[in-house]
Amino acid sequence: KQALNVMNNVESELEGYKAKESIFNLNKEEAIYYEQLVRYDEEIKKLEIQLKTIDQLIDYISKSKDGYLLPPSFYVPSDDKYLSQTLNELYEMQSKKNSALYDLKDNNPMVQRTDRSFELIKKDMLGYLGNTQLAINSKLGEYKKTIKQFEQSLRAVPKAQRDIINIERRIAVNEKLYNYLLEQR
């Protein structure tokens, strides 16, 4: 609901600005730049959400104690097969250990082997998540650089027209982010 209010406010701001400045439509080249800016802004927002999710998952995994690891499913990106598979492996390992502990003590070699395997897989997963963060940050840097290039191209456009482009871009990004979040939900 808050996202809809933000979008409505920005749309009202746009209409008011257009009326005040007597602005007409963008030319074709400017419209192409605008579409590219919206696309890259949308991608940046998605990557920032992914980074935040990965940060939360790393924090959760790092703080888990005694081989107990059952992160909520919203931490796991649905398109990351390695991460899903590794977490499933850890869940199974944890379940087997818990079942074995009914009959065995913590110092039993089988329980200790399971604990070592669990810690190794957890360490690998943290390394994988760290590498994923690096890749996402690299992609974010590339997108931000590309946005600056498009913004430089738009500097030739009169200021009033640029202001309209920026407001329209915010509207489009908010709409796409809202839809993305609805899909994720």
C-alpha positions in Angstrom: 0.0 0.0 0.0 2.9 2.4 0.8 4.4 1.7 -2.6 1.1 2.7 -4.3 1.1 5.9 -2.3 4.6 6.7 -3.4 3.8 6.0 -7.0 0.6 8.2 -6.9 2.6 11.0 -5.3 5.3 10.9 -7.9 2.7 10.8 -10.7 1.0 13.8 -9.2 4.4 15.6 -9.0 4.9 14.8 -12.7 1.6 16.1 -13.8 2.0 19.3 -11.8 5.5 19.9 -13.3 4.3 19.3 -16.8 1.5 21.7 -16.4 3.7 24.4 -14.8 6.5 24.1 -17.4 4.3 23.5 -20.5 6.2 20.4 -21.4 5.5 18.2 -24.4 6.5 14.7 -25.2 10.1 13.4 -25.5 11.7 12.9 -28.9 12.4 9.4 -30.0 16.1 9.3 -29.0 15.4 10.7 -25.6 12.6 8.2 -25.1 15.2 5.4 -25.9 17.6 6.8 -23.3 14.7 7.0 -20.8 13.7 3.4 -21.4 17.3 2.3 -20.9 17.6 4.3 -17.7 14.4 2.7 -16.3 15.6 -0.8 -17.2 19.0 -0.3 -15.5 17.4 1.4 -12.5 15.0 -1.6 -12.2 17.9 -4.1 -12.4 19.8 -2.1 -9.7 16.9 -2.3 -7.4 16.6 -6.1 -7.9 20.3 -6.6 -7.3 20.1 -4.5 -4.1 17.3 -6.7 -2.9 19.3 -9.8 -3.7 22.3 -8.4 -1.8 20.2 -7.7 1.2 18.8 -11.2 1.1 22.3 -12.7 0.8 23.5 -10.5 3.7 20.7 -11.8 5.9 21.4 -15.4 4.9 25.1 -15.1 5.7 24.3 -13.5 9.0 21.8 -16.3 9.8 24.3 -19.1 8.8 27.2 -17.5 10.6 25.2 -17.2 13.9 23.7 -20.7 13.8 25.0 -22.9 16.6 25.5 -26.6 17.2 24.7 -27.7 13.7 21.2 -26.2 13.9 20.3 -24.6 10.6 16.8 -24.1 9.3 16.7 -20.6 7.6 13.3 -19.4 6.5 12.7 -20.1 2.8 12.4 -16.4 1.9 16.2 -16.1 2.4 16.8 -18.5 -0.5 16.5 -17.0 -4.0 14.2 -19.3 -5.9 16.5 -19.4 -9.0 19.7 -20.4 -7.1 19.8 -24.2 -7.6 23.2 -24.6 -5.8 22.1 -22.8 -2.7 18.7 -24.7 -2.6 20.5 -28.0 -3.1 23.1 -27.3 -0.5 20.5 -26.2 2.1 18.5 -29.3 1.4 21.7 -31.4 2.0 22.3 -29.6 5.3 18.7 -30.1 6.4 18.9 -33.9 5.6 22.2 -34.1 7.5 20.8 -32.3 10.4 17.7 -34.5 10.5 19.9 -37.7 10.4 22.0 -36.3 13.2 18.9 -35.5 15.3 17.6 -39.0 14.8 20.9 -40.6 15.6 21.1 -38.6 18.9 18.2 -40.5 20.2 20.4 -43.6 20.3 23.9 -42.2 20.4 25.9 -39.7 22.4 27.5 -36.5 21.0 31.0 -38.1 21.2 30.0 -41.0 18.9 32.3 -41.1 15.8 29.2 -41.0 13.5 27.8 -37.9 15.1 31.2 -36.2 15.1 31.7 -37.0 11.4 28.3 -35.5 10.6 29.2 -32.4 12.6 32.4 -32.0 10.6 30.7 -32.5 7.3 28.0 -30.0 8.3 30.6 -27.4 9.2 32.5 -28.0 5.9 29.4 -27.6 3.8 28.4 -24.5 5.8 31.8 -23.0 5.2 31.5 -23.8 1.5 28.1 -22.2 1.4 29.4 -19.0 3.1 32.2 -18.9 0.5 29.7 -19.3 -2.3 27.5 -16.5 -0.9 30.6 -14.2 -0.5 31.4 -14.8 -4.2 27.8 -14.2 -5.1 28.0 -10.9 -3.3 31.2 -9.9 -5.2 29.5 -10.8 -8.5 26.4 -8.8 -7.7 28.4 -5.8 -6.5 30.4 -5.9 -9.8 27.3 -6.0 -11.8 25.9 -3.1 -9.8 29.0 -1.1 -10.6 28.6 -1.8 -14.3 24.9 -0.8 -14.2 25.7 2.4 -12.4 28.4 3.3 -14.8 26.0 2.7 -17.7 23.4 4.9 -16.1 25.9 7.7 -15.8 26.6 7.4 -19.5 22.9 7.6 -20.4 22.5 10.6 -18.0 25.4 12.3 -19.8 23.7 11.8 -23.1 20.5 13.3 -21.7 22.4 16.5 -20.5 21.9 17.9 -24.0 18.2 17.9 -23.3 16.8 21.1 -21.8 16.6 21.1 -18.0 12.8 21.1 -17.8 12.8 18.1 -20.1 15.4 16.3 -18.0 13.4 16.9 -14.9 10.4 15.2 -16.6 12.6 12.3 -17.6 13.8 11.8 -14.0 10.3 12.0 -12.5 9.0 9.5 -15.2 11.9 7.2 -14.5 11.1 7.2 -10.8 7.5 6.3 -11.6 8.5 3.5 -13.9 11.1 2.1 -11.5 8.6 2.2 -8.6 6.0 0.4 -10.7 8.4 -2.3 -11.8 9.8 -2.7 -8.3 6.2 -3.0 -6.9 5.4 -5.7 -9.5 8.7 -7.5 -8.8 8.0 -7.5 -5.1 4.4 -8.8 -5.7 5.9 -11.6 -7.8 8.4 -12.5 -5.1 5.7 -12.6 -2.5 
